[in-house]
């Protein structure tokens, strides 16, 4: 290999001998470290290199210093001297360069994988689609609504799972819980804390599913990597304690006392017949608002000694057929007061297929109108005690009427298992999971007995025992 004292001019003018692909000129200048050289190629590339011997071995390595077009000769000599010093300290510059290259490659692969990761909105949609076969239609529709109305328009919905930190989730839930979406109707803004609670429950379900759901990610280099959709610890742990979210609606204990029932019933007198019948029927038999809203006249038998309302499985809460918690049909014994209400409604809507669903109202609207009716009754009340009770009912919801049925049955002495059967719960109170598979008789005669006692109790509280339909049924039963 030729040796020459390199100068800026020789670096620019040296050429590769004819017939060779490359040549290396070792620098003999006094300022050049030992092994410093200029490499030329037939294609015109000019680069500085340093030939070093690894300390304690006989192996020699070429260390690239830089391109002669971008690095001056003096700077290249100084850089080569520093590299020679690294070798003296047992530092291999080539190994350092390989380590940096591995880190750069790993970072590039990570970014490529992150770019293929779904957004939070896409992740929630994947979860809903994957669980669609086991979710009840009501739950699936609610998830779709939360995704479309709350998640997709938000900043959180556009983020990637690896970018979400606790503060992002806290800001999102806080904004929903405080009802800051001013474009929404007032009724929805008042339900905002419960919407935030439902979103938190949905978030945790999605994260738990995504932590075990694998996905293949393809890098730009054609490599395939398998990763969970969510590789981190759930950032929402304990977040509800920061601003006391009502984690589940079932934690709510609000119900109507006997004194409140006596004022609630007449407060609905100014309602449309369908609305008042809807609310009073839930109070009497404890059905859910959704299954009550879907009631059909073909499922209701008002004649005979045992009036009954057959609620089909598709109208009830629960999962689809074949899954755990499968929905089942329910027969609701109708007490005299409920029969009287339904007869009055049937006279004006017998031509309609549905008892309530075709009466021109939504559940949210009826709930707001109910609160307005209670507020107006409070303003009309002359008795201070009655006014105080009516004002205290401003927070009553439709579902609280179902809870009032359960508490009312408890007050008049109904056994716990009868209350469970009357409410149509999947498991009877006091029964184990094993017992549930063996108990097939819903004991309708016992449920009818206690619902009729509850109906009589409500009738006495509200003073409607003089109603013609109710009197006829009471006389017939006697």
Order of alpha helices (4+ residues) and beta strands (2+ residues): beta-alpha-beta-beta-beta-beta-alpha-alpha-alpha-alpha-alpha-alpha-alpha-alpha-beta-beta-alpha-alpha-alpha-alpha-beta-beta-beta-alpha-alpha-alpha-alpha-alpha-alpha-alpha-alpha
